[in-house]
């Protein structure tokens, strides 16, 4: 499958696009800017979804579902929110079709115009906070901790599978609290949940921080984020959590009676990750041989492939393979035994290597005689002979080792591609030669931030949490600065 496959060095963007298609993760659709997530890609998303859903529920959240359509008037109630999303909104104006008078197909019925246009949700703050007004009356109704798994539409002009599409899948948490302290703690807690998931399940090291005012979520008081570094030296935002203050509560008149019998506005958060995580997963670990998946998110963790010449050999090998499969499944390992006779073993080797299956076990007649199997690991492509004694424990340890190795490899890459710049020339030289994260001084003004973005194509990815104070001069304006921030070119 890797034949005629573009390498990362040749063209990283093309390598990514080809990998998504050839590994059967997703495909372009008939709708411009929208994607079809294929079964293999969706199986990975289900793994992501299942673990995150578990983590959300462990922190006290419950799932609900809110409408896809939002009345246009709702977006007028929070000024910065509508300004942030106005250019990306898909708008429903009519509710009926009719046969064309010339008999050629159908047209929109001009008499079926909606009294008020509906926005296909780009995010759900407005529809949810209008609903919360009827749910929250007293401090006894708080905190309200709700998550939604849904799709959203943001009308993108330039799209790329998983990374930026007009429609994508995500989860969005929306919570209401009695105090500012509780809401801030919630936003920080969910950032920690995202960071733990990225590092322990996706094997992607991330940096936690807050966004600059220019990069803040529309309508938020503070935006917390995690940032990861891809193999081409570009950053990718892997999750955000927002402290919304009382902005939406005031816009939608969401008040509660406090313990002191006073009517007060609630405090809010929202937080979310999307199928963009699939792009992060692909670009963090994959190589010129195809997809590389961390075992915890691989739909199939182990594949067993028989090598035989006769039906009698296949029968004996299948018996042993199914014993191994049963033993591995007892450890919670997902296993596939591929005894298809329509493909040769070499073709299967290439297929599962390209699709990133973490471990391949090969068993033939000689292995039956010796009580062994050949084991190949996807991350390093190394092969070894394993005795069948306690094979399930050995493979379990191998999967743990692969998971940790992928994380450490990604961490080393990030550390080797994080630089410090003290001048505008040095800053641009780093971005143009190696890319990566650049730690540099900024004078704190949105004007300077915008000029840096326009001239270098790099943005402030975050201001690291617990950032150390350090006197210096802004790399662009030369004005005084008290801390470094992290810049990068990004997806």
Protein Blocks (a to p, Z undefined) as FASTA:
>chain_A
ZZoiacfklommlmmmmmmmmnomaccdfbehiacddfklmmmmmmmmmmmmmmmmmnop
acddddfbdcfklmmmmmklmmmmmmmcccdfbfcdcddfklnajaddfklccfbdcddd
fbfklmmmmmmmmmpmbfklpccddddddddddddfbdcehjlcfbdcddddddddfbfk
lmmmmmmmmmmmmmmmmmmmnopacddddddfklpcehiabdcddddddfkopacdfbdc
ddehjmlmmmnopacddfkopacddddddddddfklmmmmmmmmmcfkbccddfklgmbl
bdcddddfbfklmmmmmmmmmmmmmmmmmnopacdddfbfkbcfklmmmmmmmnopabac
dddfklmmnopacdddfklopacdddfehklmmmmmmmmmmmmmmmmmmmmmmmmmcccd
fbfklmmmmmmmngpadddddehiaklmmmmmmmnopacfbacehiacdddddfklopac
fbdcdddddZZ
